């Protein structure tokens, strides 16, 4: 069972570059804490996605 902070992410904009790299772009309306950003980054990294 996955924990609350261990989940697949769905990007606002997702893409696949010609070299095969997966990218995710996120737009934030509300301020995100550093801890929240690290958790989100870790979740994307686990999926092999570069986030920005």
C-alpha positions as CSV (number, residue, x, y, z in Angstrom):
1,X,0.0,0.0,0.0
2,X,1.3,3.4,-0.9
3,X,1.6,6.1,1.7
4,X,-0.1,9.5,1.4
5,X,3.1,11.1,0.2
6,X,4.1,8.2,-2.1
7,X,1.9,8.5,-5.2
8,X,1.9,8.9,-8.9
9,X,1.7,12.5,-10.0
10,X,-0.2,14.0,-12.8
11,X,1.4,17.1,-14.3
12,X,-0.4,20.2,-15.5
13,X,1.6,19.8,-18.7
14,X,3.5,16.6,-19.6
15,X,5.7,16.0,-22.6
16,X,8.1,13.5,-24.1
17,X,11.2,14.9,-25.7
18,X,12.8,13.5,-28.9
19,X,15.5,11.9,-26.8
20,X,12.9,10.0,-24.7
21,X,13.1,12.2,-21.6
22,X,9.8,12.7,-19.8
23,X,9.1,16.2,-18.6
24,X,6.4,17.6,-16.3
25,X,5.6,21.3,-15.9
26,X,3.7,22.5,-12.9
27,X,1.8,25.8,-12.4
28,X,1.1,26.7,-8.8
29,X,-1.7,29.0,-7.7
30,X,-0.8,28.7,-4.0
31,X,2.5,29.0,-2.2
32,X,4.2,25.6,-1.8
33,X,6.4,24.7,1.1
34,X,9.9,23.5,0.6
35,X,8.9,20.1,2.0
36,X,5.9,19.9,-0.4
37,X,8.2,20.7,-3.3
38,X,10.7,18.0,-2.3
39,X,7.9,15.4,-1.9
40,X,6.6,16.3,-5.4
41,X,10.1,16.2,-6.9
42,X,10.7,12.8,-5.3
43,X,7.5,11.4,-6.7
44,X,8.2,12.6,-10.2
45,X,11.8,11.3,-10.0
46,X,10.5,7.9,-8.9
47,X,8.5,7.9,-12.1
48,X,11.5,8.8,-14.2
49,X,10.1,12.3,-14.9
50,X,12.0,15.6,-14.9
51,X,9.9,18.2,-13.2
52,X,10.0,22.0,-13.5
